[in-house]
Amino acid sequence: AYAFDYWQYLDSMVFWEGLVPTPDVIDAGHRNGVPVYGTLFFNWSNSIADQEKFAAALKQDADGTFPIARKLVDLAKYYGFDGYFFNQESYGCVKDDADRMVEMLEYIKKKAPNMVIGWYDSMTVDGNVKWQDALNDKNAAFFQNGENRTTDEFFLNYNWTPEKIETTVNTAKSLGRSPFDVYAGLDVQQNAYNTPFNDDYLLDENGKLRLSLAMYTPNS
């Protein structure tokens, strides 16, 4: 097994391998003061089966509650981890799906205010999967919906530019949120520590960070 030993540099760890993090990862994270999240991954696919799987996850009871979300809260409490990272990349969804996704996220935050929810920049408020590489009006509802906090950590797709970072910072501030709740994604899976990236894009004129950084598969 790979033993991750960079806990001192982390604010959070997403357990990418599944819905419920394994006990060794939960314990290692918590011993180092790092919250650990499970992953809800909806396949990067346009198959009918994957669309149906996503629709089933958004099913509501007659009273408007979400049974899957309720069970997610129960799972996290039972196994002692801190929240979930949502990665919705199934094509073929529509605006109604996106609206219900936002509603389900709001439901989780109300039911378990201390549970941390992360979101990957993929689905837009129109229901399409279209990576923005920024926080903007096409995905902001998955971060903050009016007065309702929908997610706590927003993971930007990897192709950000200075203009997109500027848009991200301004959008976060306009929503009353810290830009550091947004994480510029860096994919290090293929080239590990040889991965080049434009770190200067993330800095202001004084050389200070403007938002947070998230590495995809840092164990690489």
N, C-alpha and C positions, 0 to 999 in steps of 0.2 A: 504494500500500500504506500501511496505517496504521503509523506508527513509534511504538511504545510507548516512553515516556520517563520512566516512574516506577519504574524498577528499584530505586532506592535505598530504596524503601518496602517492598519485598517480601521475604518469606522463601522463597517458591516461586511458580512460574508454571505453571498448567495450560494446555497447548496444546489448546484446546477443539475446534479444527477437525479433529482426526483422531488416528489411532493413533500416527503417527510425526511429531513436531514437525519443522518445516522448519529447514534449517541456519541461516538468518538468526536465527530465534528462539532456537535452542540457543546459537549463538555470542554473541548479545547478552546472554542470561541469564548465561552463564558468564563473560563479561567483567566482569559486575557482581556476580559471586558468588552468583547465584540459580540453584538447580536448576530444571530444566524437565521436565515430565511430559507424556506422551502420554495420550490419553483413550480408554477403552473404554466406548462408549455403547450400551446395549441399549435399543431404542426404547420410548418411552412409548406402549404399545400392548397390546392383548389378542389380536392376530392369532396364528394357529397358526404362521405362518412365523417370527414373532419369538420365539415360545416355543421352536421347534425350533433357531433360531440360538443362543439362550442355552444350551439343552441341549448343543448341539455344542461350545460353548466349554468346557463342564465335562467333556468326555469324558476318561475315564481309560484308560490302558493296563493290560494284565494285571498289571503289577507295581505298580500304584497311582499311577504318575506321571501328570502332566497334559501332554500334548503341546503344547497351546496355550500353557500357562504357560511351558513350556520355550522355545518359540519367542519369546514375549514377552521373556524374559530375553535371548535371543540378539539380538533386534532392538535393544533398548536399548543393549547393549554395542557392537554394530556401528555404530550411528548416533551414539553418544556422548551420549545423554540419560539422565536420572536416575531415571525410574520411570514410574508410570502412575496415572491417576485413574479409578476404577471408578464408573460411573453405571448402575445396573441398575434400569430402570423398566418392564420387560416384565411384564405381568400374567399370571396363570394358572399361576404357579410354586407348588411345594409345599415342605414342610419338607425333603424329601430334596434338592431343588435348593439350598436355603439351606445345608444341612449340607455339601454338596459345594463350594459357593462358599467357605465358611470353610476347608475342607480345601485348596482350591486356593490361597487366599491364604497359608496356612501353608506350603505347598509353595514358593511364590515366595520367601517370606522366608527359608526354609532354603537354597534354591538360590542366592539372591543377597542375602545379609544387608544389603548396603549400598544395595540398590535401595529407593527410597522409594515407598510405596503410599498413595494417598489413596482415600477412600470417601465416597460421597454417601448421606446419610440418606434412603433410599427403601425398599429391601427390608428385611423383618423376618426374624427367625430362624424364623418360621413359613412363610416363602416368599412371603407377601403383599407387595405394594407399598403401604405405608402410612406416610406421612411422620410422624415423631415430633416433629420440631423440638427434639429433645433426644437426648442419649445416655442410654439406659435399658436395662432388661432385655430389651426387645424387639429391640434392635439391637447391644448391646454386644459380641456375639461377632464382629462384623465389625471391631471395634476391638482387642479383647484376648480371647482364648479360653483361659481358665485361665492357664497359664504361657506360652502362645504369643502372641506379638505378631502380629496378623493385618494391621493397617494402621498407618501412622504418622501420618496426618492425616485427621481425621474431620470432614466438612463437614456442618454442621446445615442442614436445610431452614429456610425463612425466617421462620416464624411463631413464633419463640421468645418466651417470656414470662419474667418474673422467676422464677416457679416452675419452669419448664423449665430455665432456666439453673442454678438451685440443684440440680436433679436431675442435670444434666449434670456439674457440678463434683464432686458427691458420688460419682457413679458412676465417674468417671475416677479419683478418689482411691482408691476401694474396690478398683479393679483394679490399683493400684500404678502408675498412669500420671499424667503431668502433665495438668492441665486445659488447658494451652496446646497440647496435641496435638489439641484439639477447636477447630473454627473455626465461629463463628456466621455463618451465611450471610446476605449482603446482596445482593439483586437490584437492580443499578443499570442494567439493560439499557434499561428504558423511559424513565426520567427522569434518567439520568446523575447529575450532581452536585446536582440538585434532589431526589434521593431522600431522603425523611425516614426516620429510623430512631431507635429508642429506645436510644441509646448508653448511657444511665444504667442500663439493664438489665444491662449487662456489667460494671458497676463494683461494688466492695465498699463498705463504709461509709466507707473512707478515700479513695475515689475512684480506687482502683487496679483495673486490668483483672483479671478473673477467668479469662478464656479468650481465645483468639485470634479474629480477624475475617477472613472470606473474602469477597471481592467477586466476584459473578458478572458477567462481561464488564466489567471495569474500563476497558477501552478505550472504553466508551460515554461 
